[in-house]
Amino acid sequence: MMIFNKLVSVVTDYLNAQYGLEIRESAVQFQPTRKEFEGDYTLVVFPLAAKVSKSPVSFAEELGEHMMVQSDYVEAYNVVKGFLNFSLSARFWKEILEWTGDVGVHFKQLDKKGRLVLEYSSPNTNKPLHLGHIRNILLGWAMYKIKQRCGYELIRTQIVNDRGVAICKSMWAWKNCSSGETPESSGIKGDHLIGKYYVIFDKKLKEEYLDWQKSREAEACLKERVGKDENAEAFFKRFKNDYFNEFSKIGKEVRDMLRKWEEGNTEVTALWEKMNSWVYDGFDETYEKLEVTFDKTYYESDTYKLGKKLVEEGLEKETFFQKEDGSIWVDLSDSGMDEKLLLRSDGTSVYMTQDIGTARVRYDDFQMDEMIYVVGNEQDYHFKVLFEILKRLGESYAEGLYHLSYGMVDLPDGRMKSREGNVVDADDLIEEVINTAAKNVEERGDMAHLSEENQKENIRRIAMGALKFHLLKVNPKKRMVFNPEESVDMQGHTGPYVQNAFVRIQSILGKTEEYPFELMEDYWKINEEERSLIQLMLSYGEVIVRAGEEQDPSHLANYLYHLARTFHRFYHEHRIINAESEAAAAFRYHLIKHVSAYFEDGMELLGISMPSRM
């Protein structure tokens, strides 16, 4: 940054003239002074002192004296061991304020990156989007905006898991238990309706399993397979999946349905197309509420075919192996993993099969340099295996794959389980947060003068800001609890708290005419809160780059909260419109105007729109 470069040049020029050393500017790093020490920015002197064979303390004193003389940016300095702390002048802060007026200035010097494919959402068509999907979608959208700002060319994608055993479970339940119920006849949103039948299937399977446990077949199975330290109850609890695959009448019908689908059976395919169309309509409504879109949607029903072909090619090359029952596997034991099924004995594919095919299709479509999969951490092992398989297949893009793994989201009363029907659907959660925000607004009465349409839009923005910020402020790797009541608190670590700072600034700016920038020339007593706000704006670009490099939008969310907290402290400590002088008023006018631009830009990168009223 040009203004800091002037300070850097003072250091490098001195080392050259006094000691004959040519030091790269990147070797001279200024960083904000720690709160417990006096000063604004600190220069670490140790590596420089070593080059001139002087003690860090004496060389820091020497360099501090020189900079006091040579730079009108330096007002005072102090030395703490090998750290040279500078207090910077009003001229410095005013020039920085002018420089930060354009948010985009932070990113003009960034190199252009390559093409990045980003996968997020990626739902199954056997149930509606839920709270866990919301975290996934919001992480994906925020990373899209942040990576784009960092210089990447972004392609947003999702893979819809629209085939497989889980989908056939919902199809079986609807076919056998629905009496032809549709979204139109029931008034139930399409994805919710299919989710209802997914839960019904699990209930029917449990009933069948309980009956089977009383049978002679179950008795024989128990004698043959029970473990040494295991009772019947423990055995039947762990045996449920094996029962479904080996003994269940319903399970056989589901597997037959999947086989018929892969064979192109007309009746099964027609049912599959009808039920999926209901789900897609429902997904689109939810995406619209969350304000997210995709450049390309892939469907497992298309990509699994290529996946099967690649698996068969891998078998021919002896990258994979075949067992006696005809199933195809890969042995990854030499990489610290185990054997992984790639094709079942009946020729049907598994999730890994379609992921192999999807990766190749995406590369064929976009020739990406990198790809990020936004998927929950319960799939960590799956992606470790996938990436290793793609490397063994010799896929040229395999080294550029990354799994943005995130923790699950709980509610204050515990974990969600989709098969048991106690999942918090995304639509229901969105509605709850909107209702909570509306109640808070009504209690305060701050929007009573607005039209009903404007009230609804402001409430929607506050509610969505609360939801998105609450889910994005936590490091993605951490498991978290979402509390709707806490998320809308205007005094907490929340989106509405940041939005309120922005709205407050807009209200102030709307009450006065714009001050010419030159009027602040006579303002020389810049206070601590003003310096803190400028420092935060100055660090904005570093925060975005870090969030992008670490795949972690929480860096930006927490930066915005810190900026809002600093602004609120400044607002309560200092007059703005009625400041002590016209120069102070002009300085503070431009200061808060710039701060509001950082709020708006940063929140937009998180997918959050600002309201006009709170």
C-alpha positions as CSV (number, residue, x, y, z in Angstrom):
1,M,0.0,0.0,0.0
2,M,1.5,3.3,-1.2
3,I,1.3,5.2,2.1
4,F,3.0,2.4,4.1
5,N,5.5,2.1,1.2
6,K,6.7,5.6,2.2
7,L,7.6,4.4,5.7
8,V,9.2,1.2,4.2
9,S,11.3,3.3,1.9
10,V,12.6,5.4,4.8
11,V,13.9,2.1,6.4
12,T,15.3,0.6,3.2
13,D,17.0,3.8,2.1
14,Y,18.6,4.2,5.5
15,L,20.0,0.7,5.5
16,N,21.4,1.2,2.0
17,A,23.0,4.6,2.7
18,Q,24.3,3.9,6.2
19,Y,25.2,0.2,5.9
20,G,25.4,-0.5,2.1
21,L,22.6,-3.1,2.5
22,E,20.0,-3.6,-0.2
23,I,16.9,-4.9,1.5
24,R,13.7,-6.0,-0.3
25,E,10.7,-3.9,0.7
26,S,8.8,-7.1,1.6
27,A,11.4,-7.7,4.4
28,V,10.1,-4.6,6.2
29,Q,6.8,-5.5,7.8
30,F,4.6,-3.1,9.9
31,Q,1.9,-4.6,12.0
32,P,-0.7,-3.1,14.4
33,T,0.9,-2.5,17.9
34,R,-0.5,-4.8,20.6
35,K,-3.0,-3.2,22.9
36,E,-0.8,-3.4,26.0
37,F,1.9,-1.2,24.4
38,E,1.9,2.4,23.3
39,G,1.8,3.0,19.6
40,D,-0.1,2.4,16.4
41,Y,2.1,0.2,14.3
42,T,5.2,-1.9,15.2
43,L,8.3,-2.8,13.2
44,V,10.0,-6.0,14.2
45,V,13.7,-5.1,14.2
46,F,15.4,-8.4,15.1
47,P,16.1,-9.6,11.5
48,L,17.3,-6.1,10.4
49,A,19.5,-5.7,13.5
50,A,21.2,-9.0,12.7
51,K,22.1,-7.8,9.2
52,V,24.0,-4.8,10.7
53,S,25.5,-6.7,13.6
54,K,23.8,-4.6,16.3
55,S,21.6,-5.4,19.2
56,P,17.9,-5.2,18.5
57,V,17.3,-2.5,21.2
58,S,20.1,-0.2,20.1
59,F,19.3,-0.5,16.4
60,A,15.6,0.1,17.1
61,E,16.5,3.3,18.9
62,E,18.8,4.4,16.0
63,L,16.1,3.6,13.4
64,G,13.3,5.3,15.5
65,E,15.4,8.5,15.7
66,H,16.0,8.5,12.0
67,M,12.4,8.0,11.1
68,M,11.3,10.8,13.5
69,V,13.5,13.1,11.4
70,Q,12.8,11.8,7.9
71,S,9.1,11.1,8.0
72,D,6.3,13.5,8.9
73,Y,4.1,10.4,9.4
74,V,6.0,9.5,12.6
75,E,4.9,11.5,15.7
76,A,6.6,9.4,18.4
77,Y,8.2,6.1,19.0
78,N,9.2,3.7,21.8
79,V,11.3,0.5,21.9
80,V,10.2,-2.6,23.7
81,K,13.1,-5.1,23.4
82,G,13.4,-5.7,19.7
83,F,10.1,-4.1,18.8
84,L,10.0,-0.5,17.5
85,N,6.5,1.0,18.1
86,F,5.4,4.1,16.2
87,S,2.7,6.6,17.0
88,L,1.6,8.0,13.7
89,S,0.7,11.6,12.9
90,A,-2.7,13.1,11.9
91,R,-1.3,13.5,8.4
92,F,-0.8,9.8,8.1
93,W,-4.4,9.0,9.3
94,K,-6.0,11.5,7.0
95,E,-4.1,10.2,4.0
96,I,-5.1,6.7,5.0
97,L,-8.7,7.7,5.4
98,E,-8.7,9.2,1.9
99,W,-7.0,6.0,0.5
100,T,-9.6,3.7,2.1
101,G,-12.5,5.6,0.5
102,D,-12.6,3.1,-2.3
103,V,-13.1,-0.5,-0.9
104,G,-11.8,-1.9,-4.1
105,V,-8.4,-0.4,-3.7
106,H,-7.5,-3.3,-1.4
107,F,-7.8,-5.8,-4.3
108,K,-6.3,-3.9,-7.2
109,Q,-2.8,-5.4,-6.7
110,L,-3.9,-9.0,-6.3
111,D,-2.8,-11.4,-9.0
112,K,-5.4,-13.1,-11.1
113,K,-5.9,-16.7,-9.9
114,G,-7.1,-19.7,-11.9
115,R,-10.5,-21.1,-12.6
116,L,-12.2,-22.6,-9.5
117,V,-15.2,-24.9,-9.5
118,L,-17.2,-24.6,-6.2
119,E,-19.7,-27.3,-5.2
120,Y,-22.3,-26.6,-2.5
121,S,-25.8,-27.6,-1.4
122,S,-25.8,-30.9,-3.3
123,P,-29.0,-32.2,-1.8
124,N,-30.8,-35.6,-2.0
125,T,-34.2,-35.7,-3.6
126,N,-35.7,-37.8,-0.8
127,K,-36.1,-35.0,1.6
128,P,-36.3,-31.2,1.9
129,L,-33.3,-28.9,2.6
130,H,-32.7,-28.6,6.4
131,L,-30.6,-26.6,8.8
132,G,-27.5,-28.5,7.9
133,H,-28.0,-27.7,4.2
134,I,-28.4,-24.0,5.1
135,R,-24.9,-24.0,6.7
136,N,-23.6,-25.7,3.6
137,I,-25.3,-23.3,1.2
138,L,-24.2,-20.2,3.1
139,L,-20.6,-21.4,3.4
140,G,-20.6,-22.1,-0.4
141,W,-22.1,-18.8,-1.3
142,A,-19.7,-16.8,0.9
143,M,-16.7,-18.7,-0.4
144,Y,-17.9,-17.9,-4.0
145,K,-18.0,-14.2,-3.2
146,I,-14.8,-14.1,-1.3
147,K,-12.8,-16.2,-3.7
148,Q,-14.1,-14.1,-6.6
149,R,-12.9,-11.0,-4.8
150,C,-9.5,-12.6,-4.3
151,G,-9.1,-13.0,-8.1
152,Y,-10.5,-16.4,-9.0
153,E,-12.8,-17.1,-11.9
154,L,-15.7,-19.0,-10.2
155,I,-18.1,-21.6,-11.4
156,R,-20.9,-22.4,-8.9
157,T,-22.2,-26.0,-9.1
158,Q,-24.3,-28.5,-7.2
159,I,-24.7,-32.2,-7.7
160,V,-28.3,-33.4,-7.0
161,N,-28.3,-36.9,-5.6
162,D,-31.4,-37.9,-7.5
163,R,-30.9,-41.7,-7.6
164,G,-29.9,-44.6,-5.4
165,V,-31.4,-46.6,-2.5
166,A,-32.4,-43.6,-0.4
167,I,-34.4,-42.2,-3.3
168,C,-36.1,-45.5,-4.0
169,K,-37.1,-45.7,-0.3
170,S,-39.2,-42.5,-0.8
171,M,-40.5,-43.9,-4.1
172,W,-41.6,-47.2,-2.5
173,A,-43.3,-45.4,0.4
174,W,-45.2,-43.1,-1.9
175,K,-46.2,-45.9,-4.3
176,N,-47.5,-48.1,-1.4
177,C,-48.8,-45.6,1.2
178,S,-49.8,-42.4,-0.5
179,S,-53.2,-43.0,-2.3
180,G,-51.8,-40.7,-5.0
181,E,-51.2,-37.7,-2.8
182,T,-49.6,-34.7,-4.7
183,P,-48.3,-31.3,-3.7
184,E,-51.5,-29.8,-5.2
185,S,-53.9,-32.2,-3.5
186,S,-52.2,-31.9,-0.1
187,G,-51.1,-28.3,-0.1
188,I,-47.7,-29.5,1.0
189,K,-44.5,-28.1,-0.7
190,G,-43.1,-30.8,-3.0
191,D,-39.8,-31.5,-1.2
192,H,-41.6,-31.6,2.1
193,L,-44.1,-34.1,0.7
194,I,-41.3,-36.5,-0.5
195,G,-39.6,-36.1,2.9
196,K,-42.8,-37.2,4.6
197,Y,-42.7,-40.4,2.7
198,Y,-39.0,-41.0,3.5
199,V,-40.0,-40.9,7.2
200,I,-43.0,-43.2,6.5
201,F,-40.6,-45.7,4.9
202,D,-38.4,-45.8,7.9
203,K,-41.4,-46.3,10.1
204,K,-42.6,-49.2,7.9
205,L,-39.1,-50.8,7.9
206,K,-38.9,-50.6,11.7
207,E,-42.3,-52.3,12.0
208,E,-41.2,-55.1,9.7
209,Y,-37.9,-55.4,11.5
210,L,-39.6,-55.8,14.9
211,D,-41.9,-58.5,13.5
212,W,-38.9,-60.3,12.0
213,Q,-37.0,-60.3,15.3
214,K,-39.7,-62.7,16.6
215,S,-39.3,-65.1,13.7
216,R,-37.4,-68.5,13.6
217,E,-35.2,-66.9,10.8
218,A,-34.1,-64.2,13.3
219,E,-33.5,-66.8,16.0
220,A,-31.2,-68.8,13.7
221,C,-29.4,-65.6,12.6
222,L,-28.9,-64.5,16.2
223,K,-27.3,-67.9,17.2
224,E,-25.0,-67.8,14.1
225,R,-23.9,-64.1,14.2
226,V,-24.2,-62.7,17.8
227,G,-20.9,-61.6,19.3
228,K,-19.3,-63.1,22.4
229,D,-20.0,-60.1,24.6
230,E,-23.3,-59.1,23.0
231,N,-26.9,-59.7,24.0
232,A,-29.9,-60.0,21.6
233,E,-30.9,-56.3,22.0
234,A,-27.4,-55.1,21.1
235,F,-27.2,-57.4,18.2
236,F,-30.5,-56.4,16.7
237,K,-29.6,-52.7,17.1
238,R,-26.4,-53.1,15.0
239,F,-27.9,-55.5,12.6
240,K,-30.5,-53.2,11.0
241,N,-28.6,-52.4,7.8
242,D,-27.6,-56.0,7.3
243,Y,-31.3,-57.0,7.8
244,F,-32.3,-54.5,5.1
245,N,-29.9,-55.9,2.6
246,E,-30.3,-59.7,3.4
247,F,-33.7,-60.4,4.9
248,S,-36.1,-57.5,4.5
249,K,-39.0,-57.9,2.0
250,I,-39.3,-54.2,1.8
251,G,-35.6,-53.9,1.3
252,K,-35.7,-56.4,-1.6
253,E,-38.5,-54.4,-3.3
254,V,-36.4,-51.2,-2.9
255,R,-33.3,-52.8,-4.4
256,D,-35.4,-54.3,-7.2
257,M,-36.8,-50.8,-7.9
258,L,-33.2,-49.4,-8.1
259,R,-32.2,-52.2,-10.5
260,K,-35.2,-51.6,-12.7
261,W,-34.5,-47.8,-12.7
262,E,-30.9,-48.5,-13.9
263,E,-32.3,-50.8,-16.6
264,G,-34.6,-48.0,-17.8
265,N,-37.9,-49.6,-16.7
266,T,-40.7,-47.3,-18.0
267,E,-43.0,-47.4,-14.9
268,V,-40.2,-46.9,-12.4
269,T,-38.6,-44.1,-14.4
270,A,-42.0,-42.3,-14.8
271,L,-42.5,-42.4,-11.0
272,W,-38.9,-41.2,-10.4
273,E,-39.3,-38.2,-12.8
274,K,-42.7,-37.2,-11.3
275,M,-41.5,-37.3,-7.7
276,N,-38.2,-35.5,-8.4
277,S,-40.0,-32.7,-10.3
278,W,-41.9,-32.0,-7.1
279,V,-38.7,-31.8,-5.1
280,Y,-36.9,-29.5,-7.6
281,D,-39.7,-27.0,-7.4
282,G,-39.4,-27.1,-3.6
283,F,-35.7,-26.7,-3.7
284,D,-35.9,-23.7,-6.0
285,E,-38.3,-21.9,-3.6
286,T,-35.8,-22.4,-0.8
287,Y,-32.8,-21.2,-2.8
288,E,-34.7,-18.1,-3.7
289,K,-35.4,-17.4,0.0
290,L,-31.7,-17.8,0.7
291,E,-30.7,-15.7,-2.3
292,V,-28.4,-18.2,-3.9
293,T,-28.0,-19.5,-7.4
294,F,-25.9,-21.9,-9.4
295,D,-24.1,-21.7,-12.8
296,K,-24.5,-25.5,-13.4
297,T,-26.5,-28.3,-11.8
298,Y,-25.3,-31.8,-12.3
299,Y,-27.5,-34.9,-11.6
300,E,-26.2,-38.2,-10.3
301,S,-28.6,-39.9,-12.7
302,D,-26.3,-38.6,-15.5
303,T,-22.9,-38.7,-14.0
304,Y,-23.0,-42.2,-12.4
305,K,-22.9,-43.7,-15.9
306,L,-19.5,-42.1,-16.6
307,G,-18.4,-43.2,-13.2
308,K,-19.2,-46.8,-13.9
309,K,-17.2,-46.6,-17.2
310,L,-14.2,-45.1,-15.3
311,V,-14.4,-47.8,-12.7
312,E,-14.5,-50.5,-15.4
313,E,-11.5,-48.9,-17.1
314,G,-9.7,-48.9,-13.8
315,L,-10.4,-52.6,-13.5
316,E,-8.9,-53.2,-16.9
317,K,-5.8,-51.4,-15.8
318,E,-5.7,-53.3,-12.6
319,T,-6.1,-50.1,-10.6
320,F,-9.1,-51.8,-9.1
321,F,-10.0,-55.5,-8.5
322,Q,-13.0,-57.7,-8.7
323,K,-14.3,-60.1,-6.0
324,E,-15.9,-63.5,-6.6
325,D,-19.4,-62.0,-6.4
326,G,-18.6,-59.7,-9.3
327,S,-18.4,-56.5,-7.2
328,I,-15.5,-54.1,-8.0
329,W,-13.3,-52.6,-5.3
330,V,-10.2,-50.5,-4.8
331,D,-7.5,-51.4,-2.2
332,L,-6.2,-48.3,-0.5
333,S,-4.4,-50.0,2.4
334,D,-1.0,-48.8,1.2
335,S,-2.3,-45.2,1.7
336,G,-3.6,-45.9,5.3
337,M,-7.1,-46.5,4.2
338,D,-9.1,-49.7,3.5
339,E,-10.8,-51.5,0.7
340,K,-13.7,-49.4,-0.9
341,L,-16.6,-50.7,-2.9
342,L,-17.0,-49.0,-6.3
343,L,-19.7,-51.2,-8.0
344,R,-22.0,-53.7,-6.4
345,S,-22.2,-57.3,-7.4
346,D,-25.5,-56.6,-9.3
347,G,-23.8,-53.9,-11.3
348,T,-25.5,-51.0,-9.5
349,S,-23.3,-48.0,-8.5
350,V,-22.6,-46.4,-5.1
351,Y,-22.0,-42.7,-4.2
352,M,-18.3,-43.1,-4.9
353,T,-19.1,-44.2,-8.5
354,Q,-21.1,-41.0,-9.3
355,D,-18.5,-38.8,-7.6
356,I,-15.8,-40.2,-9.8
357,G,-17.9,-39.5,-12.9
358,T,-19.0,-36.1,-11.7
359,A,-15.3,-35.0,-11.2
360,R,-14.4,-36.0,-14.7
361,V,-17.5,-34.3,-16.3
362,R,-16.7,-31.1,-14.4
363,Y,-13.2,-31.1,-15.7
364,D,-14.4,-31.8,-19.3
365,D,-16.9,-28.8,-18.9
366,F,-14.6,-26.2,-17.3
367,Q,-10.9,-27.4,-17.2
368,M,-10.7,-26.0,-13.7
369,D,-7.4,-25.4,-11.9
370,E,-9.0,-26.1,-8.5
371,M,-12.2,-27.4,-7.1
372,I,-13.8,-27.1,-3.6
373,Y,-16.4,-29.5,-2.3
374,V,-18.5,-28.0,0.5
375,V,-19.6,-31.1,2.4
376,G,-20.2,-31.9,6.1
377,N,-17.4,-33.5,8.1
378,E,-19.2,-36.9,8.3
379,Q,-17.9,-37.3,4.7
380,D,-14.2,-36.6,5.5
381,Y,-13.2,-40.2,4.8
382,H,-15.3,-40.3,1.7
383,F,-13.4,-37.4,0.1
384,K,-10.0,-38.7,1.3
385,V,-10.8,-41.9,-0.6
386,L,-12.3,-40.0,-3.6
387,F,-9.2,-37.8,-4.1
388,E,-6.9,-40.8,-3.8
389,I,-8.9,-42.8,-6.3
390,L,-8.8,-39.9,-8.8
391,K,-5.0,-39.7,-8.4
392,R,-4.7,-43.4,-9.1
393,L,-6.8,-43.1,-12.1
394,G,-4.4,-40.5,-13.4
395,E,-6.9,-37.6,-13.5
396,S,-4.9,-34.4,-14.3
397,Y,-7.0,-32.2,-11.9
398,A,-6.7,-34.5,-8.9
399,E,-4.1,-32.4,-7.1
400,G,-6.3,-29.3,-7.1
401,L,-9.2,-30.8,-5.1
402,Y,-10.2,-29.6,-1.7
403,H,-12.9,-30.7,0.8
404,L,-14.3,-27.7,2.8
405,S,-15.3,-29.8,5.7
406,Y,-17.8,-28.3,8.2
407,G,-19.3,-29.4,11.5
408,M,-22.9,-30.2,12.0
409,V,-25.5,-27.8,13.3
410,D,-27.5,-28.6,16.4
411,L,-30.4,-26.9,17.9
412,P,-30.5,-25.9,21.6
413,D,-32.5,-29.1,22.3
414,G,-30.2,-31.5,20.4
415,R,-29.3,-33.2,17.2
416,M,-31.5,-33.6,14.1
417,K,-32.2,-37.0,12.5
418,S,-33.9,-36.9,9.1
419,R,-35.1,-40.5,9.0
420,E,-36.9,-40.0,12.3
421,G,-38.7,-36.9,11.1
422,N,-37.3,-34.5,13.7
423,V,-35.2,-32.4,11.2
424,V,-35.6,-28.7,11.2
425,D,-36.6,-28.0,7.6
426,A,-34.9,-24.9,6.0
427,D,-38.2,-23.3,5.1
428,D,-39.6,-23.7,8.7
429,L,-36.4,-22.3,10.2
430,I,-36.4,-19.3,7.8
431,E,-40.0,-18.6,8.7
432,E,-39.3,-18.8,12.4
433,V,-36.4,-16.4,12.2
434,I,-38.5,-14.0,10.1
435,N,-41.3,-14.2,12.7
436,T,-38.9,-13.6,15.5
437,A,-37.4,-10.6,13.8
438,A,-41.0,-9.2,13.1
439,K,-41.9,-9.6,16.8
440,N,-38.8,-7.7,17.8
441,V,-39.5,-4.9,15.3
442,E,-43.1,-4.6,16.4
443,E,-42.1,-4.4,20.1
444,R,-39.7,-1.5,19.3
445,G,-42.1,0.2,17.0
446,D,-39.3,1.7,14.9
447,M,-40.9,0.9,11.5
448,A,-44.5,1.9,12.2
449,H,-44.3,4.8,9.8
450,L,-43.2,2.6,6.9
451,S,-45.5,1.0,4.4
452,E,-46.4,-2.6,4.9
453,E,-44.3,-3.6,1.9
454,N,-41.2,-1.7,3.2
455,Q,-41.7,-3.2,6.7
456,K,-41.8,-6.7,5.3
457,E,-38.7,-6.2,3.2
458,N,-36.7,-4.7,6.1
459,I,-37.8,-7.5,8.4
460,R,-36.8,-10.1,5.8
461,R,-33.3,-8.5,5.4
462,I,-32.9,-8.4,9.2
463,A,-34.0,-12.0,9.6
464,M,-31.8,-13.3,6.8
465,G,-28.9,-11.3,8.1
466,A,-29.4,-12.9,11.5
467,L,-29.6,-16.4,10.1
468,K,-26.6,-16.1,7.7
469,F,-24.3,-14.2,10.1
470,H,-25.0,-16.6,12.9
471,L,-24.0,-19.6,10.8
472,L,-21.0,-17.9,9.2
473,K,-19.4,-16.4,12.3
474,V,-18.3,-19.8,13.5
475,N,-15.2,-21.5,12.0
476,P,-16.6,-24.1,9.5
477,K,-14.8,-27.0,11.1
478,K,-16.5,-26.5,14.5
479,R,-19.8,-28.1,15.4
480,M,-22.2,-25.4,16.4
481,V,-25.6,-24.7,17.9
482,F,-28.1,-22.4,16.2
483,N,-30.4,-20.5,18.4
484,P,-33.0,-18.3,16.5
485,E,-33.6,-16.0,19.5
486,E,-29.9,-15.3,19.9
487,S,-29.4,-14.7,16.2
488,V,-31.7,-11.6,16.1
489,D,-30.3,-9.9,19.2
490,M,-29.3,-6.4,18.2
491,Q,-26.9,-6.2,21.1
492,G,-25.1,-9.4,20.6
493,H,-22.5,-10.9,18.3
494,T,-25.0,-11.0,15.5
495,G,-25.9,-9.8,12.0
496,P,-28.5,-7.3,13.2
497,Y,-25.8,-5.7,15.4
498,V,-23.7,-5.0,12.3
499,Q,-26.8,-4.0,10.3
500,N,-27.8,-1.6,13.0
501,A,-24.4,0.2,12.8
502,F,-24.9,0.6,9.1
503,V,-28.4,1.9,9.4
504,R,-27.3,4.3,12.2
505,I,-24.6,5.7,9.9
506,Q,-27.1,6.1,7.0
507,S,-29.4,8.0,9.3
508,I,-26.6,10.4,10.4
509,L,-25.4,11.0,6.8
510,G,-29.0,11.7,5.7
511,K,-29.3,14.5,8.2
512,T,-26.4,16.7,6.8
513,E,-25.0,17.9,3.6
514,E,-21.8,16.3,2.3
515,Y,-18.6,17.9,3.6
516,P,-15.8,18.6,1.1
517,F,-12.8,16.5,1.8
518,E,-10.6,19.6,2.1
519,L,-12.4,20.9,5.2
520,M,-10.8,18.2,7.4
521,E,-7.3,19.6,6.7
522,D,-7.4,21.5,10.0
523,Y,-8.4,18.5,12.1
524,W,-5.2,17.4,13.9
525,K,-6.4,15.8,17.2
526,I,-7.4,12.4,15.9
527,N,-8.7,10.3,18.8
528,E,-8.2,6.6,19.6
529,E,-11.6,5.5,18.3
530,E,-11.1,7.2,15.0
531,R,-7.6,5.7,14.6
532,S,-9.1,2.2,15.4
533,L,-11.8,2.6,12.8
534,I,-9.2,3.6,10.1
535,Q,-6.9,0.7,11.2
536,L,-9.7,-1.7,10.7
537,M,-10.5,-0.4,7.3
538,L,-6.9,-0.6,6.4
539,S,-6.8,-4.3,7.3
540,Y,-9.9,-5.2,5.3
541,G,-8.0,-6.6,2.3
542,E,-5.9,-8.9,4.5
543,V,-9.0,-10.2,6.2
544,I,-10.6,-11.1,2.8
545,V,-7.4,-12.8,1.6
546,R,-7.1,-14.8,4.8
547,A,-10.7,-15.9,4.6
548,G,-10.2,-17.0,1.0
549,E,-6.9,-18.8,1.7
550,E,-8.2,-20.6,4.8
551,Q,-11.7,-21.3,3.3
552,D,-13.2,-19.6,6.4
553,P,-15.8,-16.8,6.1
554,S,-15.8,-16.5,9.9
555,H,-12.7,-14.2,9.6
556,L,-14.9,-11.7,7.7
557,A,-17.9,-12.1,9.9
558,N,-15.9,-11.5,13.0
559,Y,-14.1,-8.6,11.4
560,L,-17.4,-6.9,10.7
561,Y,-18.6,-7.5,14.2
562,H,-15.4,-5.9,15.5
563,L,-15.8,-3.0,13.1
564,A,-19.4,-2.5,14.3
565,R,-18.4,-2.7,18.0
566,T,-15.7,-0.1,17.4
567,F,-18.1,2.2,15.5
568,H,-20.7,2.0,18.3
569,R,-18.0,2.9,20.8
570,F,-17.0,5.9,18.7
571,Y,-20.6,6.9,18.2
572,H,-21.3,7.0,21.9
573,E,-18.0,8.8,22.8
574,H,-17.9,11.6,20.1
575,R,-20.3,14.0,18.4
576,I,-20.4,13.7,14.7
577,I,-22.8,16.3,13.1
578,N,-22.4,18.7,16.0
579,A,-18.7,18.1,16.5
580,E,-16.4,20.6,18.3
581,S,-15.3,22.1,15.0
582,E,-16.2,22.1,11.3
583,A,-12.9,20.3,10.6
584,A,-13.8,17.5,13.1
585,A,-17.3,17.2,11.6
586,A,-15.9,16.9,8.1
587,F,-13.3,14.3,9.2
588,R,-16.0,12.2,11.0
589,Y,-18.4,12.6,8.2
590,H,-16.0,11.0,5.7
591,L,-14.9,8.5,8.3
592,I,-18.3,7.0,9.0
593,K,-19.2,7.2,5.3
594,H,-16.3,5.0,4.5
595,V,-17.0,2.7,7.4
596,S,-20.6,2.2,6.1
597,A,-19.2,1.2,2.7
598,Y,-17.0,-1.5,4.4
599,F,-20.1,-2.7,6.3
600,E,-22.1,-3.0,3.1
601,D,-19.4,-4.6,1.1
602,G,-18.4,-7.1,3.7
603,M,-21.9,-8.1,4.5
604,E,-22.6,-8.5,0.7
605,L,-19.7,-10.9,0.5
606,L,-21.5,-13.0,3.2
607,G,-24.7,-12.8,1.2
608,I,-26.4,-10.3,3.5
609,S,-28.3,-7.3,2.4
610,M,-28.6,-4.2,4.5
611,P,-32.0,-2.9,5.7
612,S,-32.9,0.8,5.5
613,R,-34.5,0.8,9.0
614,M,-34.1,-1.3,12.1
